[in-house]
Amino acid sequence: MLKRTGIAALVLALMTMDAASAAVAALSAQDAAAPHIATAVADSRRPAEDVARDALRKPAEMLAFGEVQPGQRIADIRPEEGYFTRLFAPAVGETGRVYAFVPTRTATRETPLAEALAAAFSNVTPLAGALDAMSFPEPLDAVFMVQEYHDFHIPGFNTDVARMNRAVFDALKPGGVYVVIDHSGRAGTGATEVQTLHRIDGDFLKAEVEAAGFVFEAESDALRNPDDDRTINVFDEAIRGRTDQFVYRFRKPE
């Protein structure tokens, strides 16, 4: 049985934890309301279908969590139709740069999409190449990989994921961030369901990224969905767009 002093200490610790969590939440909300982020979300060049997805994808919270700032150099890895590229471009502004990096495996279909993004935003540069040998014209402040990491474990991508993470590490400035958002797999499944369900175990991914030299810094619960039991394909209409997703921020040490 705990002594009174032990109970008091436990209560105080729990109160302190709650206060810290509230402070972090308040700070995140303040960051999400920053003018450059609000401007990006409200940008008139964003198509209606992007805006319609905002309630589920929470763009302001994602940009704030990724510490996106005006003037930064950001890589959007496999941007596909460009949902996040169209947010990054106005957020970093005219003095910033966004690299829309298309993997060689999907370049035939996706390079024209990246070129269209560059035509719409003067600060977007399309690039294509091997994921495990990617490089950029200048050091980066941030690399984002959104709902794509799991795919790079699929054999058809011919990607050495360990080398890919190291290439990201090398591309970043000291102190730069690597933000990975992906569909959550069940604990212990590793990368065994990346092709069948398009999901990956978050702890497995975390260990892979840390092995490249990154420090795991923070996680956002903004895209979590406890109603997703993580047993069905992410494209199944029963869960599509509403999957349980982890949002991780890793940092390259200074």
C-alpha positions as CSV (number, residue, x, y, z in Angstrom):
1,M,0.0,0.0,0.0
2,L,1.3,3.4,-0.9
3,K,2.1,5.9,1.9
4,R,0.4,9.2,1.8
5,T,3.5,10.9,0.6
6,G,3.7,8.4,-2.2
7,I,0.1,9.0,-3.3
8,A,0.7,12.7,-3.2
9,A,3.8,12.4,-5.3
10,L,1.9,10.2,-7.8
11,V,-1.0,12.6,-8.1
12,L,1.4,15.5,-8.5
13,A,3.3,13.6,-11.3
14,L,0.0,12.8,-13.1
15,M,-1.0,16.5,-12.8
16,T,2.3,17.6,-14.2
17,M,2.0,15.1,-17.1
18,D,-1.5,16.4,-17.9
19,A,-0.2,20.0,-17.8
20,A,2.7,19.2,-20.1
21,S,0.4,17.5,-22.5
22,A,-2.0,20.4,-22.5
23,A,0.9,22.8,-23.1
24,V,2.1,20.8,-26.1
25,A,-1.4,20.7,-27.5
26,A,-1.8,24.4,-27.0
27,L,1.6,25.1,-28.7
28,S,0.7,22.8,-31.6
29,A,-2.6,24.7,-32.1
30,Q,-0.8,28.0,-32.0
31,D,1.7,26.8,-34.6
32,A,-1.1,25.5,-36.8
33,A,-2.6,28.9,-36.8
34,A,0.6,30.6,-37.9
35,P,0.0,33.1,-40.8
36,H,2.2,31.2,-43.4
37,I,0.4,27.9,-42.6
38,A,-3.1,29.6,-42.8
39,T,-2.0,31.2,-46.1
40,A,-1.0,27.8,-47.5
41,V,-4.2,26.0,-46.5
42,A,-6.3,28.9,-48.0
43,D,-4.2,29.1,-51.2
44,S,-6.6,29.5,-54.2
45,R,-4.5,27.2,-56.4
46,R,-5.5,24.2,-54.3
47,P,-8.1,22.2,-56.2
48,A,-11.5,21.5,-54.7
49,E,-10.7,17.8,-54.2
50,D,-7.7,18.7,-52.1
51,V,-9.8,21.0,-49.9
52,A,-12.5,18.3,-49.5
53,R,-9.9,16.0,-48.0
54,D,-8.6,18.6,-45.4
55,A,-10.9,17.5,-42.6
56,L,-9.3,14.0,-42.6
57,R,-5.8,14.9,-43.6
58,K,-5.4,17.9,-41.2
59,P,-2.9,19.9,-43.3
60,A,-2.4,22.8,-40.8
61,E,-1.5,20.4,-38.0
62,M,0.8,18.4,-40.3
63,L,2.7,21.5,-41.5
64,A,3.0,22.7,-37.9
65,F,4.2,19.3,-36.7
66,G,6.8,19.3,-39.5
67,E,8.0,22.7,-38.4
68,V,7.5,24.1,-41.9
69,Q,8.7,27.7,-42.1
70,P,9.1,30.4,-44.8
71,G,12.4,30.2,-46.7
72,Q,12.9,26.5,-46.1
73,R,14.1,23.9,-48.6
74,I,11.8,20.9,-48.5
75,A,11.6,17.6,-50.4
76,D,8.2,15.9,-50.9
77,I,9.1,12.3,-51.7
78,R,6.7,10.8,-54.3
79,P,4.2,13.6,-54.3
80,E,1.9,11.9,-56.7
81,E,-1.1,14.2,-57.3
82,G,0.6,16.9,-55.2
83,Y,-1.7,17.3,-52.1
84,F,1.2,18.3,-49.8
85,T,3.4,19.9,-52.5
86,R,0.6,22.4,-53.0
87,L,0.7,23.2,-49.3
88,F,4.5,23.3,-48.9
89,A,5.0,25.7,-51.8
90,P,3.0,28.7,-50.5
91,A,4.1,27.9,-46.9
92,V,7.8,28.2,-47.7
93,G,7.1,31.2,-49.9
94,E,9.1,32.8,-52.7
95,T,12.4,32.5,-50.8
96,G,11.9,28.8,-50.2
97,R,12.1,25.8,-52.5
98,V,10.1,22.5,-52.7
99,Y,11.6,19.5,-54.5
100,A,8.9,17.1,-55.9
101,F,10.9,13.9,-56.0
102,V,9.5,11.1,-58.1
103,P,10.9,7.5,-57.8
104,T,12.3,6.0,-61.0
105,R,9.8,3.1,-60.7
106,T,6.8,5.4,-61.1
107,A,8.5,8.2,-63.2
108,T,6.6,7.6,-66.4
109,R,3.2,8.3,-64.8
110,E,4.2,10.7,-62.1
111,T,6.9,13.0,-63.7
112,P,4.1,14.8,-65.6
113,L,2.3,15.4,-62.4
114,A,5.5,16.9,-60.8
115,E,6.0,19.1,-63.8
116,A,2.4,20.3,-63.6
117,L,3.1,21.3,-59.9
118,A,6.2,23.2,-61.1
119,A,4.2,25.0,-63.7
120,A,1.7,26.1,-61.0
121,F,4.2,27.1,-58.4
122,S,7.5,28.8,-59.3
123,N,9.3,27.5,-56.3
124,V,8.7,23.8,-57.0
125,T,11.4,21.8,-58.8
126,P,10.6,18.3,-60.1
127,L,13.3,15.7,-59.7
128,A,13.4,11.9,-60.5
129,G,15.8,9.2,-59.5
130,A,16.4,6.1,-57.5
131,L,15.1,6.4,-53.9
132,D,18.2,4.8,-52.4
133,A,20.5,7.2,-54.2
134,M,18.4,10.4,-54.1
135,S,20.2,13.7,-53.9
136,F,19.3,17.3,-54.1
137,P,20.9,20.5,-55.4
138,E,21.2,22.0,-51.9
139,P,21.0,20.9,-48.3
140,L,17.4,20.5,-47.1
141,D,15.6,21.6,-43.9
142,A,12.9,18.9,-44.1
143,V,12.0,15.7,-46.0
144,F,8.4,14.5,-46.0
145,M,7.3,11.0,-46.9
146,V,3.5,10.8,-46.7
147,Q,1.7,7.4,-47.0
148,E,4.5,6.2,-49.2
149,Y,7.2,4.6,-47.0
150,H,5.5,1.2,-46.9
151,D,5.4,1.0,-50.7
152,F,9.2,1.3,-50.9
153,H,9.4,-2.1,-49.2
154,I,7.5,-3.7,-52.0
155,P,9.9,-5.7,-54.2
156,G,8.8,-4.0,-57.4
157,F,10.3,-0.7,-56.2
158,N,13.8,-2.3,-56.1
159,T,14.7,-0.1,-53.2
160,D,17.2,-0.7,-50.4
161,V,15.2,1.0,-47.7
162,A,18.2,1.3,-45.3
163,R,20.2,3.1,-48.1
164,M,17.1,5.3,-48.8
165,N,16.9,6.4,-45.2
166,R,20.7,7.2,-45.2
167,A,20.2,9.2,-48.4
168,V,17.6,11.2,-46.6
169,F,19.9,11.7,-43.7
170,D,22.7,12.9,-46.0
171,A,20.4,15.3,-47.8
172,L,19.3,17.1,-44.7
173,K,21.1,19.9,-42.9
174,P,22.2,19.2,-39.3
175,G,19.1,19.7,-37.3
176,G,16.8,19.0,-40.2
177,V,13.7,16.9,-39.9
178,Y,12.4,13.7,-41.6
179,V,8.6,13.5,-41.3
180,V,7.0,10.1,-42.1
181,I,3.2,9.6,-42.2
182,D,1.9,6.2,-43.0
183,H,-0.9,3.7,-42.6
184,S,-0.5,1.8,-39.3
185,G,-0.1,-1.9,-39.3
186,R,-0.6,-4.2,-36.3
187,A,2.2,-4.4,-33.8
188,G,4.7,-7.2,-34.7
189,T,3.8,-7.4,-38.4
190,G,6.9,-5.4,-39.5
191,A,6.8,-5.0,-43.2
192,T,5.0,-8.2,-44.0
193,E,1.7,-6.5,-45.0
194,V,3.1,-3.7,-47.1
195,Q,1.8,-5.3,-50.3
196,T,-1.3,-7.0,-49.2
197,L,-2.7,-4.2,-46.9
198,H,-0.4,-1.3,-47.7
199,R,0.3,-0.9,-44.0
200,I,3.5,-1.0,-41.9
201,D,4.2,-1.5,-38.2
202,G,5.2,1.9,-36.8
203,D,7.8,0.5,-34.4
204,F,9.4,-1.4,-37.2
205,L,9.6,1.8,-39.3
206,K,10.9,3.8,-36.4
207,A,13.8,1.3,-35.8
208,E,14.7,1.4,-39.5
209,V,14.9,5.2,-39.6
210,E,16.8,5.4,-36.3
211,A,19.3,2.9,-37.8
212,A,20.2,5.6,-40.4
213,G,21.4,7.9,-37.6
214,F,18.1,9.8,-37.0
215,V,16.8,10.6,-33.5
216,F,13.1,10.0,-33.0
217,E,11.7,13.2,-31.6
218,A,8.0,13.3,-31.6
219,E,4.7,11.7,-32.7
220,S,1.4,13.3,-33.5
221,D,-1.9,11.6,-32.8
222,A,-3.8,13.9,-35.2
223,L,-4.4,11.1,-37.7
224,R,-5.1,8.2,-35.3
225,N,-8.3,6.3,-35.7
226,P,-9.0,3.7,-33.0
227,D,-12.0,2.4,-35.0
228,D,-9.5,1.0,-37.6
229,D,-8.5,-2.5,-36.5
230,R,-5.7,-2.4,-39.1
231,T,-6.6,-5.7,-40.7
232,I,-8.0,-4.6,-44.0
233,N,-6.5,-3.0,-47.1
234,V,-6.3,0.8,-46.9
235,F,-8.1,1.0,-50.3
236,D,-11.1,-0.9,-49.0
237,E,-14.0,1.6,-49.1
238,A,-14.9,0.5,-45.5
239,I,-11.8,2.4,-44.3
240,R,-10.3,4.3,-47.2
241,G,-9.4,7.9,-46.2
242,R,-9.9,7.1,-42.5
243,T,-7.1,4.6,-41.7
244,D,-5.2,4.7,-38.4
245,Q,-2.1,6.6,-39.3
246,F,1.1,7.4,-37.4
247,V,2.9,10.7,-37.8
248,Y,6.5,10.6,-36.8
249,R,9.2,13.4,-36.7
250,F,12.8,12.3,-36.7
251,R,15.7,14.8,-36.5
252,K,19.3,14.7,-37.9
253,P,21.6,15.5,-34.9
254,E,23.3,18.9,-35.0
